[in-house]
Amino acid sequence: LGLTEEELDLLHEAEEEMENLRTVDKIAMLLIARSYNLPLYKTTDINEITWDAEAEPDYEAQRLAYPQKLLWYSAREKDLALPAAEMRELGRYIMFDHRYEAALEHTREAVSKFTDNKDKRAKNNLKAV
């Protein structure tokens, strides 16, 4: 594709952030589905997801970066043992909190920078022709 190192880094950054968001999405979906006793037999990627927040490499940094965040997922066994109403609240919260929105914005910025770089290079190449 002829991508520069900077463009590859931007794509990797966006991909990594999106993977983190997909994990949060799956955790939220599982929490809410389980809170309503909905069957998840057709969605094994959601049903079998595991998590342990304390094992995440940026666990402490995340807590420091978002002191206003009220609810955090912890570990699969603990979160799925919560009362149904608390599971629903946690599932909704982690999908719509400051951290999630910041991650989405970070992804948008990386993709935007990537496309801007590609556009500039394409225009420069056309001018050179």
N, C-alpha and C positions, 0 to 999 in steps of 0.2 A: 504493500500500500504506500510505501514511501513516507512513512510517518517519522517525524523527528522524535528525539528522545523526550523532549518536553511534552509532545502530544501523546506519546505512549504513557508517560507518567500520569497525565491528566485522565486518560482512559482507565488506567489501573486504579487511580484514586476514586473515580466515579464507580467503577465496578465493585471495589471493596466496600464502599459506603452503601451501595445498593444491596449487596449481600447481607450487610448488617441490618438494613431495613427489612429485607425479606425474612430474616430470622425473627425480628420483632413482630412482623405481620403474622407469622406462623404461630408464635407464642400467644398472641392476642386471640387469634382465631380458635386455637385449641382451648384456651381458658373460657372463652365465651360459649363455644360448643359444649364443652363438658359441663358448664354451669347450667345449661338447659337440657342436659342428658341427650344431646343429639348424637346420632351414630356417625362415626368418621371412618367407616370401613373402606370407603372409596378414595380416601385422601391420606394414604400412608405417609406421605412426606410431612403432613401436619401432625398426624396422630403419633408418629414415632419421634418427633423432634425432642431433643433433650437440651437442657440449658443449666448452667450454674454460673450466675453472675460473678461470684467471687473468683472464679477461675478465669474470667476474661482478663486479657492482658492490660486493659485500661480501666479496670474496676475502680481504683481509687481516684484516678484522674477524672472519670465521669462524675463521680460524687462531688468532687471539688468544682467541676465546671458548671454543674447544674444544682446549686444549693436550693433553688426554689422548687425543684421537682419533688412532689409529694409522695408518689408511689413508684417503687422499683420492683421489677420482677426479681426473684431470688434464685430458686432452684425448682426444677420440675416437680419433684415430689412435694415440696413445701407449698408451692403455688397451687397445685392441683388438689391439695388438702384443704384449701380455704373454703369457707362457706360459699354457696353459689353466688350470692349477691356481691361478695368481695371479689370473687373471680371475675365477674362481669365488670365490676368497677375497675379492677386492675387492667383487664384486657382493653377496655375503652381508653383508659388513661394513657397507657404506653403507646397507643396509636396516635394520640392527639396532644402530646405534651411538647414542651420546649425542646427537648433533646431530639425527638423525632423530626420536628419541623426544622431544626438546625441541620440535621443530617440531610434532609431533603434539599434544603437550600445549598448546602455544600456540594451536593451532587449536581444540582442545576448549574452552579457556578463553574464546576470543573468541565461539564459538557459544553457550556457556553464558551469558555476559554478555548477548548479544543476546536469547536467549530469556527470560532473567530480566527484562530491560527491557520486552520486549513483554508478558510476563505481568503485570507491575506496571501498565503503562499500561492493559491490558485490564480488570484488576480495578478500577482507579480510574474507568475509564469506566462500568463496570457500577454502581459505587456512586453515581455521579452521576446515573444514570437513575432 
